Every structure is written in structure tokens, then in C-alpha cells.
Amino acid sequence: MAEEKKAARRHYLLCPVCLKTQDSLSCHLRRVCMKDKTGPQILEVVEKAKNDVCDLLKNGRAFSYKVLKQIVSSPNPLEGLIEELKYHHLFVTGAPSSLPIDDPTLVTERPADAPGEAEPSDVESCSSGELFQCRQERTYSKDKIVQKRHDLLFDKSQPTPRECLAVLHEAEGDIVKIMNQLDDTSSSSLSMTQCLTVLYYLEAIVILGNCQRPCVVQSMRVSEWLDRKQAEEWTIVSVKDHKTAGHFMVSIALSKKEEGWFEKYYNKVRPQLLAGERKRKRDEQDEKDGDAFFFVSSSGRPINNADGDLIKLQKKYNVPQVSSQVVRRVFETAANRMDDSQKKAMSDYMNGSWIMEK
């Protein structure tokens, strides 16, 4: 009886290899999908799966209508929807390698049921661990679908690339003043408001200026900053340990001016934030081990809501509030006006697969 209660409370974890939920992921990986991997490698995958489930329960169950509306209006709604589901730790199985673009027949009229045939229930037609498919489809004619997408695509509420980056331009003057203050040896330490302005602005550089997900900001380590590489006029920071690390490594490109700001944050602003009184022993141990997080909050702990920090900065400077997801879609749409080589470079960079070769 006790075993049954324990099993009922167990979280089923998703195997990242076969994309099937398992009641004991560690055993499954050792016996099936990761037989050739070491124990620590398997443990790392299991811990990530646990974190993903917790994040799904905490943040992944609600979808923004505005975001879904923008996905429908995009040139490739299926790809956008799959990406949005993946962001919520939900995965689509059986998707073709090449998704159709602007195909109105993707939403078709549901045929009438044949006389005398009983339709099986959703529960009967789905096995345990599989994704449920919505059986109710709205009926649209081809002309209505094309017109709907056209109207949404040219909706004036859709932000422009310039509006997406507005906060970087509006706040730059204040950032320059703060950085000059840091250069003044006679000046006292910064106020907490100034420290947070610098923190939020640097996060915005990664999310808006580099079109990266908030999890990249939240996972960036000090060691990765110290291991940054130089490539002509750019400085490249490679971030490996983030939510999508099982698929690729993310590279952040900074101008020399931005690199200088990041360096001043690391040497002068971050130590002030680390003086927070509410740090956990685990965070202090990370500091000693040299594997600390690069971005920390006013309490000296790793940040856990980079999107929220971005919104605070946008509100402060009274500019359009755009999330990381919206920014990525806006620039993906803008990239459609580029030639094929430029499109591929933009797609690779936004998907994090652009890695600087040493």
C-alpha cells in the first residue's frame, strides 16, 4: 500500500532521447537510451529533467494569447508553435524535418463522421505518456485563412525591430554616466538603484541585442565570462549550461564597448550585489568553487526571472514592453527579407548553433 502511494506521487520524467515519459528515468537511461554514458552524465540528465518538470508546474501551464496570436500570423506558424511548446518543456513527436510554410490546408474542414461509426474517446485513442491531440478543429475557407494571416501580420500592435531594441537606446545615456562614475576613483560606491539598472541593462543586451532566451542569462557562469574569446571586433561568450544545452551551445556576441560594460559590472557592480544578506550557503559554496553565476540579484543570489527584469527596465524608460519570445519572432520575420545565406546565418545565431571556431 505504501509503495502504491509513493508511486502515485512520483513525477514522471521525460527522456530527452526517446521523448517518452518514464517512472524511473535513471534506470531507463542506464538500460536503454544512454547505456554508453557514465553515471555522472546520466545523473546530469536526470537532474535537468527534474528541474524541467518543476519549471513546467510553476511557469509552463499558462500560454499568452498575444504570443499565440503572433505565432498564427508568422510565416511558419507550425515551427513557432513547436518552439513555444518546447519553451514550456512540451515536445511534439513525429514532426517532419521540413515544416510547411504558409500552407492554408494545415487547418482543414473536419469530414463528417460516417453513418453508424462510433468515434473512440480521447482517452481510448491515446496511450500513457503520449501527447493528446485536440480533436476539435475550426473550419476556415482558404481565402479566410489567408486574409486572417494578412491582417495579423500587418497589425499595428506588432512591434518593429526598432521598438524591440528601444530600451537599449533610451537607457544607454544613464548607463554611460554610471560607467563613468565607476571610473572615478574618488566616487563612492553605486546606489542599489544604479546597480540594478546596470544589471537589467546587461541582461537586455543578451536577450534583446543577441535574441537569446532568458534561461541563457540565468545560466551564464563566471567561468564562461573569463573564458570569452576575441573575434575581430566582437567578443564571444559561450554559454553551455542552460535549458536547451542538450541540443546546442549558445554564443553571445558583444561589441568592445559592451565588453567593457560587462567587465565593469563583473569587477565593481557584482561585488556590491554579492554583499546581499540573504544568500544561501549553496550560493556561497559556488562562489568558493569558482563556478558562480555571472548575473546575481540584489540579494546576492542567482537571478531567476530575467524576463521580469527586462520588463522592469522597459517600464522605467517607458518603452514598449516586449518579451524575449516576441523579439525572436520579430527578427525572424525581418530575416525573411534577407538572402538565403543571411537567413541561414540569422537562424543559426538565434537558435544558438553559431559557435566561434578557435
URSUL-V890894 format. One record per helix or strand of 3 or more residues. SS is the DSSP state (alpha for helix, beta for strand). FROM is the first residue (numbers start at 1). TO is the last residue. Records with the same first field share a line. If there is no record, write none. Layout:
BEGIN
SS=FROM-TO / FROM-TO
END
This chain:
BEGIN
alpha=2-9 / 25-33 / 39-59 / 65-73 / 77-87 / 104-106 / 122-125 / 142-153 / 161-164 / 166-183 / 192-209 / 214-219 / 222-226 / 256-273 / 281-289 / 306-316 / 324-335 / 340-350
beta=229-231 / 234-239 / 250-255
END
